Amino acid sequence: MTSGHSYPGTVLSSSRDISGGRAASLRELPIGPTFLRGIDLWTTWNAVNCPVLVLRGADSDVLLAATVQEMRRRKPGTQAVEFAGVGHAPALFDKAQIEAVRGFLKQRRSASREKRAAG
């Protein structure tokens, strides 16, 4: 079932029967470039204390290039890879996308081994 409303990038609502004949409804979730507007995610980002690889589709209107720059400014060790011709979230089906993740993980594994060896 849909609500009769349609917005670009929106997950439409639906309902299903749960125990006792009651209906559970999934409300419309307006996913798109303004989805997180007004929510301060920088506090959360500032609390991250592990290595990070940011994968960005160059055509994303959700994760802007300027946002990635600010992420890297706030956490200089952050690595970022941008993929041309890709929207918001790279699907990791492309060999170059997979290799970016594989390389990051190999780098982290090597760094971890070196740290253990150093004592």
C-alpha positions as CSV (number, residue, x, y, z in Angstrom):
1,M,0.0,0.0,0.0
2,T,1.1,3.5,-0.6
3,S,0.0,6.7,1.0
4,G,-1.0,8.4,-2.2
5,H,1.9,10.8,-1.8
6,S,5.0,10.6,-3.9
7,Y,8.2,12.5,-3.5
8,P,11.4,11.9,-5.4
9,G,13.7,9.7,-3.4
10,T,11.0,8.7,-0.9
11,V,10.3,5.3,0.5
12,L,6.6,5.0,0.4
13,S,4.6,3.8,3.4
14,S,3.2,0.3,3.6
15,S,1.5,-1.7,6.3
16,R,1.5,-5.4,7.2
17,D,-0.4,-7.5,9.7
18,I,1.4,-8.2,12.9
19,S,0.2,-10.3,15.8
20,G,-3.4,-10.0,16.8
21,G,-4.6,-8.5,13.5
22,R,-3.0,-5.1,14.3
23,A,-1.4,-3.3,11.4
24,A,2.1,-1.9,11.6
25,S,2.7,1.1,9.3
26,L,5.9,2.2,7.8
27,R,5.7,6.0,7.4
28,E,7.1,7.9,4.4
29,L,10.8,8.4,4.8
30,P,12.0,11.4,2.7
31,I,15.3,10.2,1.6
32,G,17.2,12.7,-0.6
33,P,19.6,15.7,-0.4
34,T,17.7,17.3,2.5
35,F,17.1,14.1,4.5
36,L,19.5,15.0,7.2
37,R,19.2,18.8,7.0
38,G,19.1,20.3,10.5
39,I,20.8,17.4,12.2
40,D,24.3,18.0,13.6
41,L,26.3,15.0,12.6
42,W,29.6,16.8,13.2
43,T,29.4,15.9,16.9
44,T,29.2,12.2,16.0
45,W,32.0,12.6,13.4
46,N,34.2,14.3,16.0
47,A,33.7,11.3,18.3
48,V,34.9,8.7,15.7
49,N,38.4,7.5,16.8
50,C,39.2,4.8,14.3
51,P,40.6,4.8,10.7
52,V,38.0,5.9,8.2
53,L,37.7,5.4,4.4
54,V,35.0,7.6,2.9
55,L,33.6,6.3,-0.4
56,R,31.8,9.0,-2.4
57,G,30.0,8.9,-5.6
58,A,31.0,12.0,-7.6
59,D,27.3,12.5,-8.6
60,S,26.1,12.4,-5.0
61,D,23.9,15.3,-3.9
62,V,23.7,13.9,-0.3
63,L,27.4,13.7,0.5
64,L,28.9,16.8,-1.0
65,A,32.6,17.1,-1.9
66,A,32.9,20.0,0.5
67,T,31.6,17.8,3.3
68,V,34.3,15.3,2.6
69,Q,36.9,18.0,2.6
70,E,35.6,19.2,6.0
71,M,35.6,15.6,7.3
72,R,39.3,15.3,6.3
73,R,40.1,18.7,7.8
74,R,38.6,17.6,11.1
75,K,40.3,14.2,10.9
76,P,43.5,14.5,8.8
77,G,44.0,10.7,8.7
78,T,40.7,10.1,6.9
79,Q,41.1,8.6,3.5
80,A,38.6,9.4,0.8
81,V,38.0,8.0,-2.7
82,E,35.6,9.5,-5.2
83,F,34.1,7.5,-8.1
84,A,33.1,9.3,-11.3
85,G,29.6,8.5,-12.7
86,V,28.4,7.1,-9.3
87,G,25.6,8.5,-7.2
88,H,25.5,8.7,-3.4
89,A,26.6,5.3,-2.3
90,P,29.0,3.3,-4.4
91,A,27.5,-0.2,-4.7
92,L,31.0,-1.9,-4.5
93,F,30.3,-4.0,-7.6
94,D,32.9,-2.3,-9.7
95,K,36.5,-3.6,-9.5
96,A,37.9,-0.1,-8.8
97,Q,35.5,0.3,-5.9
98,I,36.3,-3.1,-4.4
99,E,40.0,-2.4,-4.8
100,A,39.7,0.9,-2.9
101,V,38.2,-1.0,0.1
102,R,40.6,-3.9,-0.2
103,G,43.6,-1.6,-0.3
104,F,42.4,0.3,2.8
105,L,41.8,-2.9,4.7
106,K,45.2,-4.3,3.7
107,Q,46.8,-1.0,4.8
108,R,45.1,-1.2,8.2
109,R,46.1,-4.9,8.7
110,S,49.8,-4.0,7.9
111,A,49.7,-1.0,10.3
112,S,48.2,-3.3,13.0
113,R,50.9,-5.9,12.5
114,E,53.6,-3.2,12.7
115,K,52.2,-1.8,15.9
116,R,52.1,-5.3,17.5
117,A,55.6,-6.0,16.4
118,A,56.9,-2.8,17.9
119,G,55.5,-3.9,21.2
